Amino acid sequence: MPLKRIVLALCAVLLVPLALHAQREKLPPDDYDFVMKKWPDAKMSNTGIRYIVEKQGSGPLINPGDLVMVNYTGMLLSGKVFDQNHDRVKPFTFRVDRGEVIVGWDQIFQIMRPGDKWLIIVPPELAYGRRGYAPAIPSFATLVFEVEILGIKKDG
C-alpha cells in the first residue's frame, strides 16, 4: 500500500507542471501553430501574452494608473490591419489598468518601459473574445500589435 501512494505522489508531482503549462496557454490551437511558426522566439508573459522586444526602452516600469502615450498598429493574424495610430503629435493615450483598453494591453503594458517598441500577440480571451468588434475584428480573434511607447506620465 505505501508503494502505491509513493507512485501516485510521484506521478502527481511530475504531471502538475504539465497541467499548469497547459492551463497558461491561451491561444487557440490553430493560432498557436501559426504563432510558433511565424514568431518562434516570442516570449510569453505569465498571463499568456506573447511578445517580441524590437527596441528596448529605459526608465521605470509602467504602473497601474500611469498615463501612457503610444503609437501602434493592430492586426489580425492574417496581417490585415484593423486599427492604427502613428501620430507623434497626438499619440493614442490611455491610463493603464483602468479598463480603457483591452485586458491584454492593461496586462502587458505593466512589464514595459518608456521607449519600448514591441510586437505583442494577444489571445482572444484577453482581447475581444467571443463578441469580437464587428466588422473589423471577428469572434475569437488573436490580435497582433506593433506598439511603441512614446512616453508616460506617472500617476500621482
N, C-alpha and C positions, 0 to 999 in steps of 0.2 A: 504493500500500500504506500509506504513512504517513497518508493521509487517512482510510482505513478505521479505523485504530487510534484516531485522534483522535475520530472519530464514535462509535466503540464506547465510548471512555473517557468522552465527554460523556454518552452515554446512561446509562452506569453511574452517573455522578455524579448525574444527575437522578433516577434510579429508586431509588437506595439510601434516601433519606429516606422515600419512599413505602413501600418494603418494611419499613423499621424501624417506621413508624407502624402498618402492618397487623399487624406482629408483636406490638406492645404491646396491641392491642385484645383484651380477654379476654372481653367479653360475647358471648353467642350472638347471632346477627343479629336475631332477633325481640325479644330483651330489649334490645338496643342501640337499636332503633327506638322501643320503649316508653320507655326511659330518656331518650332525646333529646327526645321529645315532652313527657314529664312534668317533667323537670328539665333544660331546655336550658342552664342556666347552671352546671351542676355542673362542678367542676374535676376533673382526673384526675391521680392520683399517678403516679410513674414506674413503679409496679407494676401499673397498670391499674384501681385502685380509684377510683371517683368519689365526690365528697363536696361538701357544701354547708355552709359555716360559718354556723350560725344565731346563734351568740353567741361572740364572741372572748374567750378566756381570757387569762391572763397568766402570767408566770413562765417557768421553763426548759422546754425541750422534754423530753418523756419519753424515757428511755433504756432500752435492754435491761436487764432485771433489776429495774427500778423496780416497786414495788407500786402498782397503780392501783385506785382506788375509783370505780365508775361506776354510774349508773342508765341503763337502756336499755330500748328496745322493739325486738324483732326481728320483721320481717315478710317475707312473700313479696311479689313484685311486685304481686300481686293486692290487697295491703293486709291480707291475713289474718295476724293476729298469731300467731306460734308460740312466743314466749317474751318475758318481760319481768321487770324488777326496778326498782321505784320506791320503795325503802325508804331514806330518808336516814339512818336509824339503823344499818341493816345493808345497805349497798350491796354489789353484786357486786364482789368483789376478786380480782385475779389479778396475776401477775408477767409483764411484757411480754417477749416473745421467749423464752419458756421452754416453749412448746408446750402451755400450759394452755388456750388458746382457739384458734379457727380462725386459719389463717395470715393471712387478711386483717386481722384485728384486730391481730395481732402486728406487721404492717407499718404500718398506718395510724396506730396509736397513737403511733408514733415520730415523727410530724410534728405531734402535738397537744400542747397545754399544759393545765395545771390550769385549770378553769373553762370550757373549750371545750364547746360544745354543737353537735354536727354531725349531719347526715344523711349516712349512709355507704352506698354501694351496692357490694356485694362480689360479684365474678364467681364463678360456680360453682367454678372450679378453686382459688380462694383461700378457699372455704367448705367444703362437704361433698362437692363433686364428684359423681362417679358414684354413690357409695354413699348419698348423702342422709343423712337422720337420721329414719328412719321412726318413727312415722307422720306426724310434723309437717312434715318437710322432704323433698320429693321429690328424686329424682336430678336432677342438673344444674340446681339452682335458684339463681337470682340472689337474693341476700338484701339487704334494706334494713334499716338500723338507725338509730334515733334514739338518740344517745349523749350523755350529759352526764358530764364528768369532775368528780367531786366533790372529789378530792384525790389526791395521790401521796405515797409515801414513797420517797425516793431510795435506791438500792441502795448498801450500804456503810456 
